[in-house]
Every structure is written in C-alpha cells, then in structure tokens.
Amino acid sequence: MDPTHIQPISIMAAVLTISTSRNEGNDKSGAIIRDLFARENIPVSAYKVVPDDKRSIQYELLQALAIDGVNCIIINGGTGITHDDCTIEAVEPLLHKRIEGFGELFRALSHADIGTRSLLSRATAGIIDQKAVFCIPGSTGAVSLAMEAIILPEIRHILTHARS
C-alpha cells in the first residue's frame, strides 16, 4: 500500500444494530464492533439498536451522520433477503457514492467461511457527505470478518479519498 494515499485522519465511529430481537444487553455483534474499534483506539460516539424499519433506519443513520466528528458508521443486520430485511433499501438511496468493491470483497472472503451461503449477503458500503457508511450482516462471524479484514485496515484510506 502506498502510504501517500493515506492522510492522518481522526476517526470517530457510530454503530447501529438493526434488529427486532436484539437489545443493548444481548447485542453480541454490536459489542464486537465496539470492542474492535476500541482495540484500534477509535472512539464510538453513538450506539443504538434500531428495529427493522426503513424509516427508523434512515432516521438513526441521519442522526449518527449529524454527530460532530463521526465519519465512520457501521450498520449491522438487516442485509439479507428475508421479508423484514430492509437495511439496504433504507441506506442505498442516501449514499452519494457506492463502494462496490466492499460488498464484492466481503462476499468473497465470507465464501471461505460459509460457502455459497455468502451470496445471500447484500453487504454494501458508500459515502455520505465525506463519511463512510458500511452495511454488514449481523452475525458475529460476519462483523468480525468485515471489521478485521476490510474496514479497519482500509478506513483511513477510504476517508482520505472521500475527503479529496
């Protein structure tokens, strides 16, 4: 990696867990994401469990984007194809730019773990107002994979280009 493409950017995150069955007390995936950010000394200024509802997801995403300093939002859950999965439908219309390679790479890496079931993931990412937004599946394995293999290694690079 060419280090001239990465600026020393301060990162502050927000985490949204999309679920009607989880709460802040039993949300293992949200806890993993926050722990991985803490391990990298990246503060998480907002965390919320949001029901599988398009308007609620959009509202909470916009609230997170409005927090001063937040430039990385992780949304986990609701990215599959069941009747109540609506994270992608809520987030994609708000994206100014899509990062197509994120979903492609996530599914390729996920295939090594879960095989062809990885095609059911609609993981995606993009930019809103120079801020990175990632939509990832809500399983603990998926959040660990996305965070450790893609998001944490590339977030400064992504934000450098988003600000250019």
C-alpha positions as CSV (number, residue, x, y, z in Angstrom):
1,M,0.0,0.0,0.0
2,D,1.2,3.4,-0.9
3,P,1.3,5.5,2.3
4,T,1.0,8.8,0.4
5,H,-2.7,7.9,-0.2
6,I,-3.5,7.9,3.5
7,Q,-3.8,11.1,5.5
8,P,-3.6,11.1,9.3
9,I,-7.4,11.4,9.8
10,S,-9.1,11.2,13.2
11,I,-11.8,8.6,13.1
12,M,-14.9,8.6,15.2
13,A,-17.5,5.9,14.7
14,A,-21.1,5.2,15.3
15,V,-22.7,1.7,15.4
16,L,-26.2,0.8,14.6
17,T,-27.5,-2.7,15.1
18,I,-30.7,-3.4,13.0
19,S,-32.8,-6.0,14.8
20,T,-36.2,-6.5,16.3
21,S,-35.0,-9.3,18.5
22,R,-31.8,-7.8,20.0
23,N,-31.4,-5.1,22.6
24,E,-28.3,-3.4,24.0
25,G,-28.0,-6.1,26.6
26,N,-27.8,-9.1,24.2
27,D,-26.3,-7.5,21.1
28,K,-23.1,-9.5,20.7
29,S,-22.4,-8.2,17.2
30,G,-22.6,-4.6,18.2
31,A,-20.4,-5.3,21.2
32,I,-17.8,-7.0,18.9
33,I,-17.7,-3.9,16.6
34,R,-17.3,-1.5,19.5
35,D,-14.6,-3.7,21.0
36,L,-12.7,-3.9,17.7
37,F,-12.9,-0.1,17.4
38,A,-11.6,0.3,21.0
39,R,-8.7,-2.0,20.2
40,E,-7.7,0.4,17.4
41,N,-8.2,3.4,19.7
42,I,-11.2,4.6,17.6
43,P,-13.9,6.1,19.7
44,V,-17.5,5.1,19.3
45,S,-19.7,8.2,20.0
46,A,-23.0,6.6,19.3
47,Y,-24.5,3.1,19.5
48,K,-28.2,2.1,19.1
49,V,-30.3,-0.9,18.4
50,V,-32.8,0.0,15.7
51,P,-35.9,-2.0,14.6
52,D,-36.1,-3.5,11.0
53,D,-38.0,-0.5,9.7
54,K,-36.8,1.6,6.7
55,R,-37.8,5.0,8.2
56,S,-36.3,4.2,11.6
57,I,-33.0,3.1,10.0
58,Q,-32.8,6.2,7.8
59,Y,-33.6,8.5,10.8
60,E,-30.9,6.9,13.0
61,L,-28.4,7.0,10.2
62,L,-29.0,10.7,9.7
63,Q,-28.8,11.3,13.4
64,A,-25.4,9.5,13.5
65,L,-24.1,11.4,10.5
66,A,-25.0,14.7,12.3
67,I,-22.8,13.9,15.3
68,D,-19.8,16.2,15.2
69,G,-16.7,14.2,14.4
70,V,-18.4,11.0,13.3
71,N,-17.0,9.9,10.0
72,C,-17.5,6.1,10.0
73,I,-20.8,4.4,10.6
74,I,-21.2,0.7,10.9
75,I,-24.7,-0.7,10.4
76,N,-25.0,-4.4,11.2
77,G,-28.0,-6.5,10.5
78,G,-30.9,-6.5,8.0
79,T,-28.7,-7.1,5.0
80,G,-30.2,-10.5,4.0
81,I,-33.2,-11.3,1.8
82,T,-35.9,-12.2,4.3
83,H,-39.2,-10.2,4.2
84,D,-38.1,-7.9,7.1
85,D,-34.5,-7.2,5.9
86,C,-34.6,-3.6,4.8
87,T,-31.3,-2.1,5.7
88,I,-30.0,-1.9,2.1
89,E,-33.3,-0.3,0.9
90,A,-33.0,2.3,3.7
91,V,-29.4,3.2,3.2
92,E,-28.7,3.0,-0.5
93,P,-30.9,5.9,-1.5
94,L,-28.9,8.1,0.9
95,L,-25.4,7.2,-0.4
96,H,-23.7,9.8,-2.6
97,K,-21.2,7.2,-3.8
98,R,-21.2,3.5,-3.5
99,I,-18.1,1.4,-2.8
100,E,-19.0,-1.6,-4.9
101,G,-15.8,-3.5,-4.1
102,F,-16.7,-3.7,-0.4
103,G,-19.6,-6.0,-0.9
104,E,-17.8,-8.0,-3.5
105,L,-14.7,-8.5,-1.3
106,F,-16.9,-9.2,1.8
107,R,-18.8,-12.0,-0.1
108,A,-15.5,-13.4,-1.5
109,L,-13.9,-13.6,2.0
110,S,-17.2,-14.8,3.5
111,H,-17.3,-17.7,1.0
112,A,-14.2,-19.2,2.5
113,D,-16.0,-19.4,5.9
114,I,-19.6,-20.2,4.9
115,G,-19.5,-21.3,1.3
116,T,-22.2,-20.4,-1.2
117,R,-24.5,-19.1,1.6
118,S,-22.4,-15.9,1.2
119,L,-24.4,-15.0,-1.9
120,L,-27.4,-14.2,0.4
121,S,-25.5,-11.2,1.9
122,R,-26.2,-7.8,0.4
123,A,-23.4,-6.1,2.3
124,T,-22.6,-2.7,0.9
125,A,-20.7,0.5,1.6
126,G,-20.6,4.0,0.4
127,I,-20.0,7.7,1.2
128,I,-22.4,10.3,2.5
129,D,-21.0,13.8,3.0
130,Q,-17.4,12.5,3.0
131,K,-18.3,9.9,5.7
132,A,-18.0,6.2,5.3
133,V,-21.1,4.0,5.8
134,F,-20.8,0.2,5.9
135,C,-23.8,-2.2,5.9
136,I,-22.8,-5.6,7.1
137,P,-24.6,-8.8,8.2
138,G,-25.4,-9.0,11.9
139,S,-23.8,-12.4,12.7
140,T,-20.8,-12.3,15.0
141,G,-18.7,-14.1,12.4
142,A,-19.7,-11.6,9.7
143,V,-19.0,-8.5,11.8
144,S,-15.6,-9.8,12.8
145,L,-14.7,-10.6,9.2
146,A,-15.8,-7.3,7.9
147,M,-14.2,-5.3,10.6
148,E,-10.9,-7.1,10.8
149,A,-10.3,-8.0,7.2
150,I,-11.7,-4.9,5.4
151,I,-13.0,-1.9,7.4
152,L,-10.2,-1.4,10.0
153,P,-7.3,-1.9,7.5
154,E,-8.9,0.4,4.9
155,I,-10.9,3.1,6.8
156,R,-8.2,5.8,6.7
157,H,-7.6,5.1,3.0
158,I,-11.3,5.3,2.3
159,L,-11.8,8.5,4.3
160,T,-8.7,10.1,2.6
161,H,-10.3,9.6,-0.8
162,A,-13.8,10.6,0.4
163,R,-12.4,13.9,1.6
164,S,-10.5,14.6,-1.7
